Amino acid sequence: MSFKGSEREFIFSLYLKEHKSILEDVVGRSLTDLLLEAYWQGYKLDLLGYDRAMGVPVITEVWLGKTGGYHQERFLSLLETVDEGQLLYLALGFQVKHVRELEQQVGSSDKPIKLLLVRITDQIMEPLETLNSTHKLKIYNSLGLLDEVPNPLRVVKTIEHPLYKLLSPKPLPDNQEFDFSKRVDVNRYVLYRLREAVPNFLTLQREKHFIEDNATIILGGGRTGIQFYISARNRRKQAFVELRFDESNSELFQLFAAKPWLLREKVDESVKVQDNTIGCYFKASDNVQETADELTQIFSRMVSAISYPLFDILQYENQMA
């Protein structure tokens, strides 16, 4: 639950995603691989996983503050939506009146729900602030800073409806099962491959909401008006990776467009620079995995050749503002 554009909650959620044993110690259960900012029944959740033994959802929401206001209301609303499973409410502190509201909500729901109120240690804030001010492409490989904080989470209260103990095991969803006849699954697969190849490009770590009518993945490029567009097959049976700059960022575009031969050397010989766009295009293969291979290689090189210096410039501008 980020607030006013803060990245601290996202960074801490990412850390927990990459170190899910911390959450497994809290719940006392083995969890599936966690999804970050997953879309679920109209909500964008901080973390979504499943209990491996029971097959029920385990939802984690993070708030780096004390309970209250919007975050309390949102969590109460989320509780109304959940039919079954376990929820973890992580915060720096819980007000007594808010704990009572949560107890009342679970107790009156008549749904098999278990809620854990989990206290985040205050010691996490200093390394989080350091990470929050770090070069955006260097955060992922610097998450080890948080390892220095002992016992970052502590359960302060368990609120469990009696029906929770009566739950029967259910089949687990398979997030790595793809039907390549569906555009949504092709996009999911490409995102999965990109995330494997360039995990430090943090926009990839967030789940995306895909629709069948759209064959393009859109990723933020570091600033409003700068975006990556990636497609495994458009209507012309073409695959591509583009980095587009809007008019307000045309000066940044010109910094890279001024030396197209350098881009061809560092990214790909087929790179085209025109209309505030830097892109690579090729004929999509009938084999989605082969197309994903090439998209991944091109995107990785574009991140190295363009995004790293671009993020340096943006970080410098933020520091001078």
CORCOR-V703900 format. One record per run of one state. SS is the DSSP state (h for helix, s for strand, l for the rest). FROM is the first residue (numbers start at 1). LEN is the number of residues. If there is no record, write none. Layout:
# CORCOR-V703900
ss:SS from:FROM len:LEN
ss:SS from:FROM len:LEN
This chain:
# CORCOR-V703900
ss:l from:1 len:7
ss:h from:8 len:11
ss:l from:19 len:2
ss:h from:21 len:7
ss:l from:28 len:3
ss:s from:31 len:1
ss:l from:32 len:3
ss:s from:35 len:6
ss:l from:41 len:2
ss:s from:43 len:9
ss:l from:52 len:5
ss:s from:57 len:10
ss:l from:67 len:2
ss:h from:69 len:13
ss:l from:82 len:3
ss:s from:85 len:9
ss:l from:94 len:2
ss:h from:96 len:12
ss:l from:108 len:5
ss:s from:113 len:8
ss:l from:121 len:3
ss:h from:124 len:9
ss:l from:133 len:7
ss:h from:140 len:9
ss:l from:149 len:4
ss:s from:153 len:8
ss:l from:161 len:1
ss:h from:162 len:5
ss:l from:167 len:16
ss:h from:183 len:15
ss:l from:198 len:4
ss:h from:202 len:4
ss:s from:206 len:1
ss:l from:207 len:9
ss:s from:216 len:8
ss:l from:224 len:2
ss:s from:226 len:6
ss:l from:232 len:6
ss:s from:238 len:8
ss:l from:246 len:1
ss:h from:247 len:11
ss:l from:258 len:2
ss:h from:260 len:7
ss:l from:267 len:5
ss:s from:272 len:3
ss:l from:275 len:2
ss:s from:277 len:7
ss:l from:284 len:4
ss:h from:288 len:33
ss:l from:321 len:1
